[in-house]
Amino acid sequence: MEDPFDIVILAAGKGTRMRSSRPKVLHLLCGLPLLAYPLRLARNLTSREPIVVVSHGKDEIRETFASWPARFVDQGEPLGTGHAVLAARSALSAPRFFVLPGDVPLVPPQALQTLWARHREKQALASFLTLELFPPPPYGRVIRDEGGRPKKIVEAPEASSEELAIRELNAGIWLLENHPAVWEALAQLAPENRKREYYLTDLVALLYPRVEAVLWPNPEDLTGVNDRVDLARLESLLRERILTEWMREGVTLVDPHAVYPSPDARVSPDTLIFPGTFLLGQTEIGPRCQIGPYSYLVDAKVSEGARVWFSVVEAGEIGPMAQIGPYAHLRAGAKVGARARVGNFVEVKASRIGEGAKALHLAYIGDAEVGARANIGAGAITCNFQPGKAEKFRTEIGAGAFIGSNACLIAPIRIGEGAVVGAGSVVTEDVPPYALALARSPQVVKPGWARPKEE
């Protein structure tokens, strides 16, 4: 597909069968909104920005995809697919353009390339993809003439019993010429149907015989989401495809039915993934890792030989042979060094944990630099926030330092290399290297104080 082309994505539908106040194209499939899938497809096919036609929930859609290269066109009142394409006309500049539904997520590039080849070979004005499903969903039926050329599409609500028996269905994926004849035909569309909408499918009869239809052999690729049952079914299908590829590349899944990947996640060979694991966003797992059971990673980077179990990692980085969990939480900006250990109920945020350092239980490390081989005791916390201050203050803990249980380090503060902070201390001033810091009230014992009084 060397010639320039535009891509129009239809994302204006209300999705009433989803029974949701959220726009249908924002419902998640393997961690990504439905609309992300045609946008990703467009990005892989052309450098031109796709044109997204919106209406219902347009502000929420624009906000969700604000960082994506796309041009949004407001359809206004959504009056059908034909009306949506007309709304996009002013944004089109290429000699031809694809039309993709925003709720059909699994379309492979090869399907559009096949459609393109047939369209160009036959010099058609309009071409579309078809599929065969049994039992057929309520899609438009494709009516062909004696020579096999499509002559019209009948939408399911308007179809007769004989037409409903036809197995070939319209997939809603089109390639149209940016040509006056096409726009004249679109201008002739009329809402003479039960929905009182302008159907893009009526274009076939208006442009016949300069129309082509390509039957795609794998119908699952072209299946759309009409309700939450469809959403769950396609999620299961996409998960199976992703995980099958991983296993064939050398990843072991203890139970493939209980692993939940993102299309953008990457896992290296000889890694072992246990049940209940979510690998979402841009997560990258190195070789020979152990992930799970019951771990949630999003936009995480895990290096060779590391282990993460019963834990949450959000945009964190884990070094080689490090151990995370059980029940640890790494938040954005957490970087755990090689062979470091972050254990039970430890939270790390915007901090670097040095090589071989340990925080094994019940600690909070925020906005901190923890040196190699440092040991953070149970209940220790870095106090990095002051009311009324916008900035977070930093804590520096030197290599080999020991922070006792229930110690509070009031940032900004520096604990020197090899220093020791006694248990229960509230430390507000820097501690020199190899010094002992104690900051707690002396113990007072009053004999007999708790003895019951005689009446």
Steps between C-alpha positions, in 0.01 A plus 500: 500500500746758378253761382387750766172425674302626794335298774164597647400336829134510601474554875174693536260220595325498837541126548162465671536124531802550726262643764759754601542876537853459364548522121529149358838567341647573844415160648817301562625198309818347645568825681452734201190694392330352195580809295872443562494198271399669172727790594791258542414338169498840330836587655650179361370563146560868435673807637189710433287583802177299515173690504276403793131585471348556845169609650377331818762543773725700266672696776586185695628332185714801406644516851580128507686519169645850535854369459420288194559631146143541380263763365158505659192596301170570676212331322244691700182300537595147391275412208669183379821380340439676170447828682823440697706459181349820360603678821862400436512629143669832573784322683581269208776581252633166367361348177333217694423410859419207726200510732545297820249444782628609839362185661666231283835449677668197343533605135840386367698719258487216247123536472529865394787419267289232330209741467733762357638261237154393380372857498792622289493199269131544419516882501202508733344808651407314817621172648424333831592193704253223576492201733297189566380412850253242625269573658523840331489812717272789398736627228405610150459221243700525178292446185705408191395487134532196273862581431587521871530878519332664801196698397356601838520451876180445694518586868363233731193699621389553138589152371247239394516144632670392177756779531563419866597149392798641307825415677722777359497805726628855470793563738467879486856547372519703179740643247350796312629724227515869584312559176202719405295192407537364853404828663203540266383153599548578870292815452218282362475285812158519662385389847236268359542222753382400845776691676448813288875516441726563201652157437844486341398155374251658257806623310537156341176521305567861399851425367431154353670355297820686598502324836708212635461276806778285645409204722755477782566136597538557877172652624630551854730774367203709388262443790377812677391581853130563544463414868701382798461138397683582174760693698574204726513259207747715304710554812529123537590465132766772506649367823529156343678641195749700706575219743533240226766716336682537832501126565629428151783747568608316814288640785348255750145569618384279785137571408444702180136552595606704805753740346384840375728675249502828312575495126805719573647284777817306417636191677838338436570126473535274804285725714241323716161667549266375770118535512330825591762718327416820310765635261358824366612811317860500376617241749828328409614181671856375453616138473487248784266704716221371723184711496204426723295347631251784534709793390394816316760670281430800280773683303754306706851395400634183659858392436648153464445253781280726713202373695169681563229321696171613657593863425412814303751678276390824333758653266779359713836352398639184656864404464656160434438231764299739716209366705173684542229380736294355629254790526736778397395810305737677262358828376611730219870579506599205717831348389621191680862402447655161433447239774306744714200376697174681560270293715176476690285813495780729387408796279759673280431818305735720293799338666813310404584190702868414466654165415452244774298734720216359709162627616331182610184605680258780580697797369431808288781632280402810307715752312814336625841373394589181684862391466631154427463242781298737718247335730163663568332362812135416557274802534763748383377786283634799311291805579521695176194720510423816693152656497488814291813407303458399137838331468595163645826498699772241441657249736848359442606180672863404449643163405490243778291720732259337744163661573342353811140393539237774523749774420371817334739690273376858459608624157704672376756287675819303433601183682867435440670183382499226762300712747250344743167653595362351819156342509214739572707812422357810338800641315491861381870573442765343279688201644876477422649182356536210749329698776218381725192722513248471785207736522247371747384578851671314786303212646332570831395210728269562797481190718152400612331771293257254339421301815126500583415724792346348810145607575 
